[in-house]
Structure formats: structure tokens, C-alpha cells
Amino acid sequence: SAIAFGLDAPFEIEYHDSFGSTNDRARDLAVEGRSDIAIVTDEQTGARGRLERQWTAPSGGVWMSLLVRPDRPPAHVPVFTLAAAVATTRAAREAGVDAHIKWPNDVLVGDGGGPDAADSVATGRGGRKLAGVLTEMEGEADRVSWLIVGIGVNANVDTADLPPGATSIREEVGDVDRRAFVQRLLEEFHALRADTEAVLPAWREYASTLGRRVRVETPGGTVEGEAVDVRFPGALVVRTDDGEEVVHAGDCEHLRSA
Ligand code: BTN
């Protein structure tokens, strides 16, 4: 059942003890015409991740979906997804976790690999996944109708209950006050949605992807090279043997430095 969360946040909060997927709840509220509401649950029984993957969401995590209606074209939506990763990173750092972002919006602990990482992030060395963002939206050609930003943070959960390669706030620094964490995250996201020009500079500051060799599986094929920058609304610029490629979507893996 839903109860009020009792937070002084820039969003109305709807709290559940358990829900299938908070993104589905947010979609129902979107259809009802609602906006500026955050659905928060202690556990999810049917959580979804990016790229049609499942997401493990046991009791103790921060699982939530923000329903917003930005006055923007659909093409600008990635900047809100990056904003969610930045807000999550800031909340995690405030909790004492050494959080960094892997393009586009995975929050990892550690710097994400590099010369001393024994292998790529996929092995779990050099970067363990703390949080992810799943964005869904509906819109016309020129304007977003609704946008759902689903954020999953492995907060007060045991890593034994998570997939390989994942970590949690509990594992890194001990349990966190989830109310304070959610409040901080919502405040940061709220500030960034009102000032989207601040998103990419903040993202660059926290990114572990830039300057690194990457392999990105995109809908159009594999792109491999050095990640050199992020470009509005959230594309990754990769320097390959053939020149620069601008990648808009895909699954990014950090590679061992040559
Ligand atoms: C990813 O694949 O990295 C994104 C994971 C997103 C998980 C969150 S938890 C809250 C919201 N509800 C869902 O079903 N998924 C997102």
C-alpha cells in the first residue's frame, strides 16, 4: 500500500513497501495526468534495467521513479538521464562512497578501470556497479509529454543478494539513511532539471569513461576507441582509428589501457 514518505522534497512522494516496477506505477500516474511525483519502494518484484535486462531490487535499496514533464523536445531527454546519474553520484559521495559515472548513466564505485585494473569493468574489477538509471518517455515530435526517470541504487543491501559485479552502499561504507539519501538526490535532480547547462560539466567531473579506451555496442555496430568527451544531449565522442564517432546510445565497456 502507498503511504506518504514525509520528506520536504521538491517532489510529491508516494512510498510502497513492495511494488512490481516503480516505472510502471509512474506510467499509470502519467496517464492520469500527474507530474512531479516520485514513486519510492523498499523492494521491487519485477524491476527492469536498460536494454531489456532484469534488475535485482531486494528490500533495503533505493528504488524510485521520478515523473516529470519537461518543456523540451524528445531529443533532449538524455540530458535528464545524465542529470539523474549526476544527482545519484552526489548523494552517494555525500554518503562517503567513491562514486563515478560510466557512460551514459551507470554509477560505479572505484574509478572504473585503468592501467592497474586487471581487466575490464565487466569482470567486476576496477568498477563495481552501485546504481543505474532507466528512462522511459512519451512525446510528440517537438515536446515531451511525460518522462519517467527510474533510478535504482543498491543501498542497504547485501552484495550476496545482487548480481556479480554489483556493490552496495552497505558493502562500501555501511548503511545509509535512505530518507536523507532520497532527499539529497531529489534536490540535486531538481536543481539540474532547472539548469540543464550545468549537467554536462558535472557529468564530466564525475565520469570515469573519459580518457579511457572503450568498446560500445551500439544499435549500428561496435565502436572501439578512446572516449574523449560527452556532447549534448548526452552522446559519447569516441576517437577511433578512422576519426571521431558520436555515439548516442549503447552499452559501454571500459577496456584495459593498451
Ligand atoms: C540499469 O540497467 O542500469 C538501469 C536500472 C534501473 C533500475 C530502476 S529501480 C527503479 C526503476 N524501476 C524499474 O523497474 N527500474 C528502475
Boltz pocket constraint, residues with backbone or C-beta under 6 A from the ligand:
constraints:
  - pocket:
      binder: B
      contacts: [[A, 20], [A, 21], [A, 22], [A, 23], [A, 24], [A, 44], [A, 46], [A, 47], [A, 48], [A, 49], [A, 50], [A, 51], [A, 53], [A, 54], [A, 55], [A, 57], [A, 62], [A, 63], [A, 64], [A, 65], [A, 105], [A, 106], [A, 131], [A, 132], [A, 133], [A, 134], [A, 150], [A, 151], [A, 152], [A, 153]]
      max_distance: 6.0
